[in-house]
Structure formats: structure tokens, C-alpha cells
Amino acid sequence: MLKTCFPERLKQLRKDNGMLQSDLAEHFKVSKSAVSGWEVGRNQPSYDILIEMSILFGVSVDYIIGRRNY
């Protein structure tokens, strides 16, 4: 299970980049409800999507999942 700060970090990164949940859903080819689930901690993305997120947002996977604060 990912650390509890993952949902908040993802939501903040998405907003900081001017994206809607539907934008992320389209980018990662998942449903909008999947993205919503990630942001409320109901479900988790695959490892491949986590890596893609780090590239998209220009941060490390460790940052996204809460292992580092930078």
C-alpha cells in the first residue's frame, strides 16, 4: 500500500499543472473514476503509471509516494 500522502501529492501535482482528473485519465488511458480513486486513496495506479507520473510531473516516484519531500 502506498503511503497515505500519495493521494494528496497526486492531487496537488495535477492541480499545479493545470490538469483536470479527466486530463490525467486521458493521458494514462484509464477512467476518470480510476483517477478519482487514486486521489481519495480508494485504489492505486500500477507501477508503470507511477513511473509515467514522475516523468509527466518532473518529480521522482519517491516524491509522489511520500518517501521524499523533494
N, C-alpha and C positions, 0 to 999 in steps of 0.2 A: 504494500500500500504506500502511495506517495505521501510525503509529509503534508500536514494539513494546510500549509501555506501555499501549496500548488494552485488551488482554485483561485485564491486572491491574486497571486502573481500573474497567472494567465489572464485574468480579467483586466488587471491593470496594464499589462503589456498590450493587450488588444486595444484598450481604450487609448493608451498613449500613442498608438499607431493609427488612430482614427478608423478602426475597423469595427464592424458590427459582428455579432455572432454568426450571422448569415454569410459574411465575408470569409470568416475562418472556415465555416462549414464547406463553402465552395472551394476554397484553397486546398483543404485536406480531403475533399471528396467524401465528406461524412454528412450526416443530417444535422440540422440546426439543434435538434434536441440532444444530440451527442455532445455538441459544444456546450450547451447549457448544462448538461450533466457534469462535464469537466469543471465548469465554473462553480458549481454548487457542491462538488465532491461526491456526487452520486456514482460516477464512473470515471474511468481513466483512459487516456489515449494509449495507443500502442507505443512501443519503444521507437519505432520508425517515425511516428508522428512527433514524438518528443524531440527527436533529433532535427526533424524538419522545422519544428517551432523555434529551436535555438538558432537555426540559420535564418529563418524569417525575421525574428526579432533582434538578431545580433547579440544574443546573450548565451551563456553556457547552459547546458542541461542542468548542471548543479545549481545554477541560479533559479531556474524555473521550478525545480523540485524543492528548493529551500535548503540545500546543503551549503550554499554560499550566499553572501549578501552583495556580491558584485558580479 
